[in-house]
């Protein structure tokens, strides 16, 4: 297995720059692992493939206003900070651009407004432009920050809420769990009316989600860690569904990664609550213990997300699905179309 096995060429015009309106009108490709068939539908028709007793598992993480602009206190040089993860009160790992000459002890000013004055200091230097920064008052960050969009989206977003799922509630992500962007309140109501259970977990998505695997041997890739939470009630209901043989369908690779990590740490039939860091790297050969189905978008070449989807559905089926999606003009990546794999 090589990273190049997960490469493909995507015409740039297929990278979705804006979301479909309404949310559930995106296209949906339905993949059958049983017979290898592909169907072309619209996302609101996902209910045709759900049955009473099924369980949908969502990631309710909310994207924080993680992009900050400021300057160096000594030189006045402009810079941009992207919050990556909270390490302790007022202490964050960040990505700084430009990072050159931003050393330990560098003082930063993040606003000119006296009423929301915020300063920061670099306390540690990491590779790849990462800096650990201590803020004078992190409670001011939401006032000053903006929602970060992935680097391949160049069009400004008119409504920042459009890069949030309608059920987002637990703040902490720097990127949206994008498979969930297709759901509307009305669609969720129709799903529940069919007798499908909707359960919510939390996995705070990090910037590394978008980074390609640069090692030719994917096993040498340092997988990113993300903070996850599965409540006692959700773990109990997942275990019950598994014991009763009911289908569990994960909405998004982040959800799949979280529940599979929790299952590795305990027994899928008696799943324990989970609260901690997730560092599971799912590659072909992984035995899925919880997920029976997956709703996901179309992912970047050479990405860990494409590797996870391939592990779930098989290399042949995923490669064929991606070729057909390109031929049929599907929209790719965060604001793009979706696939349902059963």
Helices and strands as residue ranges (DSSP letters): G 3-6, G 12-14, G 23-25, E 27-31, E 38-42, G 43-49, E 55-59, E 61-63, E 67-72, E 78-88, E 91-97, E 107-109, G 114-116, E 119-125, E 130-135, G 138-140, H 141-144, G 160-163, E 170-173, G 178-182, H 185-193, E 197-203, G 207-210, G 218-220, E 226-230, H 232-243, E 248-251, H 253-265, E 274-278, E 293-297, H 304-313, H 315-327, E 338-341
